[in-house]
Amino acid sequence: MQPSGREVDDEKYETERARLDSLARESMKKEMEESLSEFSQLRNPWKWNIRQRVWSLMEEQDIAREPRPVFHRIPNFEGADQAAMQLCSLREFKEANVVKVNPDTPQKQVRYQTLIAGKTLMTPQPRLRTGFFSVLSLETIPRDQIRQCCTSLGVAKYGKPLTTDDEIKVDLIVVGSTAVCPRTGARIGKGEGFAELEYGMLRMMGAIDDNTLVVTSVHDMQVVDDIPSEELLKHDVPVDIICTPTRIIRIENRRKKPEVRLSSFASVGSRGPGDLLGLAEPREAFANQGAAAAQGQGNGIVPPSVT
């Protein structure tokens, strides 16, 4: 018998998701403008300089792909599928049973390849709105819905939400990036801190350890050599391998990965992650968020279990 999904109003879901994403991008744009102003006291304005440069070049040189413009997103790019196939050619990917992949557009092909390879896909819902991770596999989704299950709507319908008490071992982590350094593996995302928060959550759950590889797929233009590793914060997560449409880069002198203490992740972002964690008891906050997801509660998006 074919697995059945949750009942979700597709149009309402996508409309609300787009609205919330737009609000989030506007908030990040405001933070960027403030951080780059001459009177700013905010930390790490250099990150916004690099983000703005990469986003602008991708748009100007027409490397960017939908959704556009790519500002304040993990940018989609020409050749994203080729970069994904480079990633899926890795020995570490082939040997993995459970692969955690970010929910952004340029990694959609990685999510698809993970599923059709018979692996378990773990993915967070965008911006962790009403929960955190869900898992999917060929055993739990209809075969004619595999492509949809690589989208947030498909995860809402067919994903199994996880709680902090679920035992699972993640063999490989895939993250999206705005820019990444080939010397140290230092990575810059879109500025909201969710990759770092998700990494901390997985460490707290015991799903990963220091030896779990972190891989990113990007355009060659996003590989930059001016990320000051010494300026990064203790929760910033470096990558072990960079996959582009033309090459695979293994980082020989990777900077240290974050420690397991979740208190350092509580204020990763200026909003969003900090709101989720409450800056106090991370495990309790995660557990409450997971319970809310399982009961169909959350902060404003429509599906009954996850968004």
C-alpha positions as CSV (number, residue, x, y, z in Angstrom):
1,M,0.0,0.0,0.0
2,Q,1.3,3.4,-0.9
3,P,2.2,5.7,2.0
4,S,-0.3,8.4,2.6
5,G,0.6,12.0,3.4
6,R,-0.9,14.6,5.7
7,E,-3.6,16.8,4.3
8,V,-2.1,20.1,3.4
9,D,-3.6,23.0,1.5
10,D,-0.8,23.4,-1.1
11,E,-1.7,26.9,-2.2
12,K,-2.2,28.2,1.4
13,Y,1.0,26.6,2.5
14,E,3.1,28.1,-0.3
15,T,1.5,31.5,0.1
16,E,2.3,31.6,3.8
17,R,5.8,30.2,3.3
18,A,6.6,32.9,0.7
19,R,5.2,35.6,3.0
20,L,7.3,34.5,6.0
21,D,10.4,34.1,3.8
22,S,9.9,37.6,2.5
23,L,9.6,39.0,6.0
24,A,12.8,37.2,7.0
25,R,14.7,38.5,4.1
26,E,13.6,42.1,4.8
27,S,14.7,41.7,8.4
28,M,18.1,40.4,7.3
29,K,18.4,43.3,4.7
30,K,17.8,45.8,7.5
31,E,20.4,44.1,9.7
32,M,22.9,44.2,6.8
33,E,22.3,47.9,6.2
34,E,22.8,48.6,9.9
35,S,25.9,46.5,10.2
36,L,27.5,48.3,7.2
37,S,26.6,51.8,8.4
38,E,29.5,54.0,9.7
39,F,27.9,54.2,13.2
40,S,27.2,50.5,13.5
41,Q,28.3,48.7,16.7
42,L,27.1,45.3,15.4
43,R,29.6,42.4,15.2
44,N,31.1,41.0,12.0
45,P,30.3,43.7,9.4
46,W,32.9,42.0,7.2
47,K,30.6,39.0,6.7
48,W,28.0,41.3,5.2
49,N,30.6,42.8,2.9
50,I,31.5,39.4,1.6
51,R,27.9,38.3,1.3
52,Q,27.0,41.5,-0.6
53,R,29.9,41.1,-3.0
54,V,29.1,37.5,-3.8
55,W,25.4,38.1,-4.2
56,S,26.0,41.1,-6.4
57,L,28.5,39.3,-8.6
58,M,26.2,36.4,-9.1
59,E,23.4,38.6,-10.2
60,E,25.6,40.9,-12.4
61,Q,27.2,38.0,-14.2
62,D,23.9,36.1,-14.5
63,I,25.2,33.1,-12.5
64,A,22.3,33.4,-10.2
65,R,19.2,31.2,-10.8
66,E,15.7,31.3,-9.4
67,P,14.6,32.2,-6.8
68,R,15.9,35.6,-7.6
69,P,17.3,38.0,-6.6
70,V,19.6,35.9,-4.5
71,F,20.3,38.6,-1.9
72,H,19.6,37.3,1.6
73,R,19.3,33.7,0.4
74,I,21.5,30.7,0.1
75,P,22.0,31.6,-3.6
76,N,20.9,29.2,-6.3
77,F,23.3,29.1,-9.2
78,E,24.0,27.9,-12.7
79,G,25.5,24.4,-12.4
80,A,23.9,23.6,-9.0
81,D,22.9,20.1,-10.2
82,Q,26.4,19.5,-11.5
83,A,27.8,20.5,-8.1
84,A,25.3,18.2,-6.5
85,M,26.4,15.3,-8.6
86,Q,30.0,16.0,-7.7
87,L,28.9,15.8,-4.0
88,C,27.0,12.6,-4.6
89,S,30.1,11.0,-6.3
90,L,32.0,11.3,-3.0
91,R,32.9,8.0,-1.3
92,E,31.6,9.5,2.0
93,F,28.2,10.1,0.4
94,K,28.0,6.6,-1.1
95,E,28.8,5.0,2.2
96,A,26.4,7.2,4.3
97,N,23.1,5.8,5.5
98,V,21.7,9.0,6.9
99,V,22.4,12.4,5.2
100,K,21.3,15.7,6.7
101,V,20.7,18.3,3.9
102,N,19.7,21.9,4.2
103,P,16.3,22.9,2.6
104,D,17.6,25.5,0.2
105,T,17.1,25.4,-3.6
106,P,20.7,24.8,-4.8
107,Q,20.8,21.6,-2.7
108,K,17.5,20.2,-4.0
109,Q,19.3,17.8,-6.3
110,V,21.3,16.5,-3.3
111,R,18.1,15.8,-1.4
112,Y,16.7,14.0,-4.5
113,Q,19.8,11.9,-5.0
114,T,19.8,11.0,-1.3
115,L,16.3,9.6,-1.5
116,I,16.7,7.7,-4.8
117,A,19.9,6.1,-3.5
118,G,17.9,4.5,-0.8
119,K,19.3,6.6,2.0
120,T,17.5,8.4,4.9
121,L,17.2,12.1,4.2
122,M,17.1,14.3,7.3
123,T,16.2,17.9,6.6
124,P,15.2,20.9,8.7
125,Q,12.1,22.9,7.8
126,P,13.0,26.4,6.5
127,R,14.0,28.7,9.3
128,L,12.9,26.0,11.9
129,R,9.5,27.6,12.1
130,T,7.4,24.9,13.9
131,G,9.9,22.2,14.7
132,F,13.3,21.2,13.6
133,F,14.2,18.0,11.7
134,S,12.2,15.6,9.7
135,V,13.3,12.3,8.1
136,L,12.1,10.7,4.8
137,S,13.0,7.6,3.0
138,L,11.7,5.5,0.1
139,E,9.8,3.3,2.6
140,T,7.8,6.3,3.9
141,I,6.9,8.2,0.7
142,P,5.0,7.5,-2.5
143,R,7.3,6.8,-5.4
144,D,5.5,9.3,-7.6
145,Q,6.1,12.0,-4.9
146,I,9.9,11.8,-4.6
147,R,10.5,15.1,-6.3
148,Q,7.9,16.9,-4.1
149,C,9.5,15.4,-1.0
150,C,12.6,17.4,-1.9
151,T,10.6,20.6,-1.1
152,S,9.4,22.0,2.2
153,L,5.8,21.2,1.1
154,G,6.7,17.6,0.5
155,V,8.4,17.3,3.9
156,A,5.3,18.8,5.5
157,K,3.2,16.1,3.9
158,Y,5.4,13.0,4.2
159,G,8.3,13.8,6.6
160,K,8.5,12.2,10.1
161,P,9.2,14.9,12.7
162,L,12.0,14.1,15.1
163,T,12.3,15.1,18.8
164,T,15.4,15.5,20.8
165,D,14.8,12.1,22.4
166,D,14.9,10.3,19.0
167,E,18.1,8.3,18.5
168,I,19.6,8.7,15.1
169,K,23.1,8.7,13.7
170,V,23.9,11.2,10.9
171,D,26.7,10.1,8.6
172,L,27.1,13.2,6.5
173,I,26.0,16.9,6.8
174,V,25.4,19.0,3.7
175,V,25.1,22.7,4.1
176,G,24.4,25.6,1.8
177,S,26.8,28.6,1.6
178,T,27.1,32.1,0.4
179,A,30.9,32.0,0.4
180,V,33.5,29.4,1.6
181,C,37.3,29.4,2.0
182,P,39.3,26.6,0.3
183,R,42.2,26.9,2.7
184,T,40.4,26.7,6.1
185,G,36.9,25.6,5.2
186,A,35.5,28.7,6.8
187,R,32.0,29.3,5.7
188,I,29.5,32.2,5.5
189,G,25.8,31.5,5.1
190,K,23.0,34.0,4.5
191,G,23.3,35.6,7.9
192,E,20.6,34.0,10.1
193,G,22.7,31.3,11.8
194,F,20.5,28.3,11.1
195,A,23.3,26.0,9.9
196,E,25.1,26.7,13.2
197,L,22.0,26.1,15.3
198,E,21.2,22.9,13.4
199,Y,24.7,21.6,14.0
200,G,24.5,22.4,17.7
201,M,21.1,20.6,17.9
202,L,22.6,17.5,16.2
203,R,25.6,17.5,18.6
204,M,23.2,17.8,21.6
205,M,21.1,14.9,20.3
206,G,24.3,12.8,19.9
207,A,23.6,12.4,16.2
208,I,27.0,13.7,15.2
209,D,30.5,14.1,16.6
210,D,33.8,15.8,15.7
211,N,34.4,13.3,13.0
212,T,31.1,13.8,11.1
213,L,32.0,15.4,7.7
214,V,30.4,18.7,6.7
215,V,30.1,19.3,2.9
216,T,28.9,22.2,0.9
217,S,28.0,22.6,-2.8
218,V,28.6,26.1,-4.4
219,H,29.5,27.8,-7.6
220,D,33.2,28.4,-8.2
221,M,32.6,32.1,-7.8
222,Q,31.5,31.4,-4.2
223,V,34.9,30.0,-3.3
224,V,36.9,32.9,-1.9
225,D,40.2,33.4,-0.1
226,D,39.5,36.5,2.0
227,I,37.4,35.0,4.9
228,P,39.4,36.0,8.0
229,S,39.3,32.7,9.9
230,E,40.6,34.4,13.1
231,E,37.5,36.7,13.1
232,L,35.0,33.9,13.0
233,L,33.0,33.1,16.2
234,K,33.2,29.9,18.2
235,H,29.9,28.6,16.9
236,D,30.7,29.1,13.2
237,V,30.8,25.7,11.4
238,P,33.5,25.0,8.9
239,V,33.3,22.5,6.0
240,D,35.5,19.6,5.2
241,I,34.8,19.3,1.5
242,I,33.7,21.9,-1.1
243,C,31.9,20.7,-4.3
244,T,31.6,23.0,-7.3
245,P,30.4,22.2,-10.8
246,T,34.1,21.8,-11.9
247,R,36.0,20.5,-8.8
248,I,36.1,18.8,-5.4
249,I,38.2,20.6,-2.8
250,R,39.2,18.7,0.4
251,I,40.2,21.0,3.1
252,E,43.6,20.1,4.5
253,N,43.9,22.7,7.3
254,R,40.3,23.0,8.4
255,R,39.6,25.2,11.3
256,K,38.2,23.6,14.5
257,K,34.6,22.7,14.6
258,P,32.3,24.0,17.4
259,E,32.3,22.4,20.8
260,V,29.1,20.6,22.0
261,R,28.1,23.2,24.5
262,L,24.7,24.5,23.2
263,S,24.8,27.7,25.2
264,S,27.1,29.1,22.6
265,F,24.5,28.5,19.9
266,A,21.7,30.2,21.8
267,S,22.4,33.6,20.3
268,V,23.7,32.6,16.9
269,G,21.4,34.9,15.0
270,S,20.0,38.3,15.8
271,R,16.6,36.8,15.7
272,G,15.0,33.5,14.8
273,P,17.5,31.0,16.4
274,G,17.7,33.1,19.5
275,D,14.0,33.3,19.8
276,L,13.7,29.5,19.3
277,L,16.2,28.7,22.0
278,G,15.0,31.3,24.5
279,L,18.7,31.8,25.4
280,A,18.2,29.6,28.5
281,E,17.7,25.8,28.4
282,P,18.4,24.6,24.9
283,R,17.4,21.0,25.4
284,E,14.1,22.0,26.9
285,A,13.5,24.6,24.2
286,F,14.1,22.1,21.5
287,A,11.9,19.5,23.1
288,N,9.1,22.0,23.4
289,Q,9.5,23.0,19.8
290,G,9.5,19.4,18.7
291,A,6.4,18.7,20.7
292,A,4.7,21.7,19.2
293,A,5.5,20.4,15.7
294,A,4.1,17.0,16.5
295,Q,0.9,18.5,17.7
296,G,0.5,20.9,14.8
297,Q,1.4,24.0,16.8
298,G,3.9,26.6,15.8
299,N,4.4,30.2,14.7
300,G,2.1,30.9,11.9
301,I,2.4,28.3,9.1
302,V,-0.3,26.0,8.2
303,P,0.5,22.2,8.0
304,P,-0.6,20.1,10.9
305,S,2.8,18.6,11.8
306,V,5.8,20.5,10.2
307,T,6.2,23.4,7.8
